[in-house]
Amino acid sequence: MDLIKQIVEKAKSDKQRIVLPEGTEERTLKAADQLIGDGVADIILVGNLTEINESAANLGLKNIAKATVIDPKNYEKKEAYTNLLFELRKAKGMTIEQAAKLAEDPLYIACLMIKSGDADGEIAGAQNTTGDVLRPALQIIKTAPGISVVSGAFLMFTTQKQYGKDGLLVVADCAVTPDPTASQLAEIAVATGNTARALVGEEPQVAILSFSTKGSAKHPLVDKVIEATTLAQKLDPTMNIDGELQADAALVPSVGQQKAPGSKVAGKANVLVFPSLEVGNIAYKLVQRLGNAEAVGPILQGMAAPVHDLSRGCSVGDIYNMVAIAANQAIAAKK
Ligand code: ACO
């Protein structure tokens, strides 16, 4: 996990403003306290000030007083955020009254802060579902230029050092797009390769996975992966991308050589792209629970600013790490 240490150190070197809309949630408060104490980020908590102060006192947290607190019912920019939300969503039928109500919702406030340049990134999901965290982000912050689909990657720190980078694999989509089209899958493959480039510092070897390797099975689902591979290779000709590959052909050199001779990726993949969210979400959780892998993420890819959704079972350490990752992405985006 030296990689996480590097990410934390980079975040400290250029502190970013990270908003935590679940500002009264216990794990969030504990993580915020540590992040402020360690100087990892400038923390903005959305929540009632009295409630935050009382919880902080009960938990013995000394640094929370240094956080900026936005009370969702009563904050300086409420009218400005209401108008911004109305402008952004009126074509979709939103009324000014609906916008005013949503401008009191912490998950909307966090996205409106980012859109207005008042925050650099957001972490939520300790209390709220993935859909509730992502919907305002997709509506307000939207995708990065040239990107049409958002997806969620995980850094999987496995104990199997012979695979990936000393056991580290970057995998996606495990969080967002239930049934991607071939062109969406191609974008997800390139985005995941770029996440590996940005965070792992290793040239990505991207395998788009299937239950078939190079024509071993015929099925419309296999055809989709073949098409996605061709599109992804066109999307970024500089990146090593191959498919359709089974997981063993992607990871194990002898199997890769046997099933996909001549492939640049087979047998040495460090980025695994799943054909659907069902596969990705189930696969990462099985590797995490049965294979004792450390899973860091989901790291959202393709959004115009860093927003990350936590699992509701997350730990204080997970929140801490995701804030540092968002800060790194914000630093990279500013450059
Ligand atoms: N990429 C980019 N934009 C998107 C995406 C996407 N993947 N999905 C939706 N959008 C956009 C839409 O275009 C729309 O924009 P518009 O309103 O400006 O036109 C906006 O987001 C809202 O779209 P809807 O279709 O109304 O939103 P929906 O209710 O479908 O929600 C969501 C989208 C939240 C991503 C949904 O697909 C979802 O819930 N996905 C599964 C999430 C999940 O449960 N993951 C598993 C758990 S995570 C874990 O275990 C780590």
Residues whose N, C-alpha, C, O or C-beta is under 5 A from the ligand:
A	BS01	ACO	T130 G131 L134 R135 L138 Q139 S148 V149 V150 C174 A175 V176 T177 P298
